[in-house]
Amino acid sequence: MELLAQAADFGTYGKWMPPNLSVRGGAIDQLIEILHYFMAVLFVGWGIFFVYCLVRFRSGKGGSAQYHPVKGKASKYAEVGVAIFEAVLLLGFSMPVWGEYKNDPPPADKRVEVRAIGEQFQWNFHYPGPDGKFGRTNAKFIDNVSNTIGLDPDDPNGKDDIQTIGALHLPVGRPIYVRITSKDVIHSFAIPTMRVKQDAIPGMEVPVWFQIKEGATTANLLKSKSMNEDFDTAKTNWYRVRHLVASKDYADKSGQIILAEGAGIGLSRDAGEKKLKQLREAGIDSINMHPENPLEVICAQLCGNSHFKMKAQLYTYDDAGFEAWKKSTVPEVIEEF
């Protein structure tokens, strides 16, 4: 119950950012907020100065151009002040956060390791099996149906490896170590809620690491207040709720279910508006809905004409749930004698 209560706060959106579910995300958010405030001050200051110049030096009778630069102390002080503040941002905030993050990779025996392989236009994920060892991969073994990462079928270490497409499964409360690469062009592996972003470059494997906050499982997030929103059936339309699912069953007076828990309003505008009309006619004034899955992996690098499709669902579990998922997913290994 305590973890569930904590999870209710995880879904809260900040001033400019999506929910922070990363243990180290707070320091990153703080730096981003300071930068926003600093840029706002500069924008307002320079805007006022610009308007002043337009008015003060507008064309008029008796005016003459001045061809020599103005020697003013105020501008020099402003420039020096900005430079000093930028140095403080770099040395006092950015570099310590970056240094703490990049210089402290989780130990190999304590982290959960996974490979992320980008391609146009999907994310492929590779997990070691119960033996804890990744099997060899080679481009010549790539099969776009059953072996998208090119796992070597003759390598015994890869017999129990797990491959997923468009779905990343991770535990909470444990260090996550993602090895990122690409099969074709440059992509960018990004999980906004984890404050993670790293280019996926062909021919290179670049690691990133992070840790998901305790209690921030997919199940808990879907129960949190901020992930569930009430919609007035008389005022809403299909467009607003087309990507959401119902948080519970909605039935008419006879008990016939109109909108089932976990079901969407409809894949087309006509179907959605028809469903909303049925709900209104059944006397249902509002419906409570939430995202089908609140977390996702995206590509933050324009990588082609279908770049917008390059997303993967992120599912988070407690330790027991993660082990249960792995056990249900590990391929059956047939011993050869």
ChimeraX attribute file (.defattr): number of C-alpha atoms within 10 A of each C-alpha:
attribute: neighborCount
match mode: 1-to-1
recipient: residues
	/A:1	7
	/A:2	7
	/A:3	12
	/A:4	18
	/A:5	14
	/A:6	17
	/A:7	26
	/A:8	19
	/A:9	17
	/A:10	24
	/A:11	24
	/A:12	16
	/A:13	13
	/A:14	10
	/A:15	9
	/A:16	10
	/A:17	14
	/A:18	15
	/A:19	20
	/A:20	23
	/A:21	25
	/A:22	21
	/A:23	16
	/A:24	18
	/A:25	21
	/A:26	13
	/A:27	15
	/A:28	15
	/A:29	17
	/A:30	12
	/A:31	15
	/A:32	15
	/A:33	15
	/A:34	13
	/A:35	14
	/A:36	13
	/A:37	11
	/A:38	14
	/A:39	12
	/A:40	12
	/A:41	12
	/A:42	13
	/A:43	12
	/A:44	11
	/A:45	11
	/A:46	12
	/A:47	12
	/A:48	12
	/A:49	11
	/A:50	12
	/A:51	10
	/A:52	12
	/A:53	11
	/A:54	11
	/A:55	9
	/A:56	9
	/A:57	11
	/A:58	10
	/A:59	11
	/A:60	7
	/A:61	6
	/A:62	5
	/A:63	9
	/A:64	9
	/A:65	7
	/A:66	7
	/A:67	6
	/A:68	6
	/A:69	6
	/A:70	8
	/A:71	8
	/A:72	8
	/A:73	8
	/A:74	9
	/A:75	11
	/A:76	11
	/A:77	11
	/A:78	11
	/A:79	11
	/A:80	12
	/A:81	12
	/A:82	14
	/A:83	12
	/A:84	12
	/A:85	14
	/A:86	14
	/A:87	13
	/A:88	13
	/A:89	15
	/A:90	14
	/A:91	12
	/A:92	12
	/A:93	16
	/A:94	16
	/A:95	13
	/A:96	13
	/A:97	17
	/A:98	13
	/A:99	10
	/A:100	11
	/A:101	14
	/A:102	12
	/A:103	8
	/A:104	10
	/A:105	16
	/A:106	16
	/A:107	10
	/A:108	10
	/A:109	8
	/A:110	11
	/A:111	17
	/A:112	20
	/A:113	21
	/A:114	21
	/A:115	21
	/A:116	23
	/A:117	25
	/A:118	27
	/A:119	20
	/A:120	18
	/A:121	18
	/A:122	19
	/A:123	25
	/A:124	22
	/A:125	24
	/A:126	23
	/A:127	24
	/A:128	22
	/A:129	21
	/A:130	13
	/A:131	11
	/A:132	15
	/A:133	15
	/A:134	22
	/A:135	22
	/A:136	15
	/A:137	16
	/A:138	10
	/A:139	12
	/A:140	10
	/A:141	14
	/A:142	15
	/A:143	12
	/A:144	9
	/A:145	6
	/A:146	11
	/A:147	16
	/A:148	21
	/A:149	28
	/A:150	17
	/A:151	24
	/A:152	19
	/A:153	14
	/A:154	10
	/A:155	12
	/A:156	14
	/A:157	18
	/A:158	21
	/A:159	21
	/A:160	22
	/A:161	23
	/A:162	19
	/A:163	22
	/A:164	19
	/A:165	16
	/A:166	16
	/A:167	18
	/A:168	22
	/A:169	16
	/A:170	25
	/A:171	24
	/A:172	22
	/A:173	19
	/A:174	18
	/A:175	21
	/A:176	21
	/A:177	21
	/A:178	21
	/A:179	19
	/A:180	24
	/A:181	26
	/A:182	24
	/A:183	19
	/A:184	15
	/A:185	17
	/A:186	19
	/A:187	30
	/A:188	22
	/A:189	26
	/A:190	20
	/A:191	18
	/A:192	20
	/A:193	21
	/A:194	22
	/A:195	20
	/A:196	15
	/A:197	16
	/A:198	18
	/A:199	19
	/A:200	28
	/A:201	19
	/A:202	17
	/A:203	10
	/A:204	12
	/A:205	16
	/A:206	15
	/A:207	18
	/A:208	16
	/A:209	19
	/A:210	22
	/A:211	22
	/A:212	24
	/A:213	21
	/A:214	19
	/A:215	25
	/A:216	27
	/A:217	23
	/A:218	18
	/A:219	17
	/A:220	19
	/A:221	25
	/A:222	22
	/A:223	17
	/A:224	20
	/A:225	16
	/A:226	17
	/A:227	20
	/A:228	20
	/A:229	15
	/A:230	13
	/A:231	16
	/A:232	14
	/A:233	18
	/A:234	13
	/A:235	9
	/A:236	14
	/A:237	17
	/A:238	19
	/A:239	12
	/A:240	9
	/A:241	18
	/A:242	16
	/A:243	16
	/A:244	21
	/A:245	23
	/A:246	23
	/A:247	23
	/A:248	14
	/A:249	15
	/A:250	19
	/A:251	17
	/A:252	16
	/A:253	9
	/A:254	7
	/A:255	8
	/A:256	11
	/A:257	13
	/A:258	16
	/A:259	22
	/A:260	16
	/A:261	15
	/A:262	16
	/A:263	15
	/A:264	20
	/A:265	26
	/A:266	19
	/A:267	11
	/A:268	12
	/A:269	14
	/A:270	10
	/A:271	13
	/A:272	19
	/A:273	17
	/A:274	15
	/A:275	19
	/A:276	25
	/A:277	15
	/A:278	17
	/A:279	22
	/A:280	16
	/A:281	11
	/A:282	15
	/A:283	12
	/A:284	18
	/A:285	14
	/A:286	18
	/A:287	21
	/A:288	18
	/A:289	24
	/A:290	24
	/A:291	19
	/A:292	17
	/A:293	17
	/A:294	17
	/A:295	21
	/A:296	17
	/A:297	23
	/A:298	23
	/A:299	26
	/A:300	19
	/A:301	16
	/A:302	14
	/A:303	18
	/A:304	12
	/A:305	9
	/A:306	11
	/A:307	17
	/A:308	13
	/A:309	12
	/A:310	21
	/A:311	19
	/A:312	21
	/A:313	18
	/A:314	18
	/A:315	19
	/A:316	22
	/A:317	23
	/A:318	19
	/A:319	14
	/A:320	9
	/A:321	14
	/A:322	17
	/A:323	14
	/A:324	12
	/A:325	14
	/A:326	17
	/A:327	12
	/A:328	10
	/A:329	15
	/A:330	17
	/A:331	14
	/A:332	9
	/A:333	10
	/A:334	8
	/A:335	5
	/A:336	4
	/A:337	3
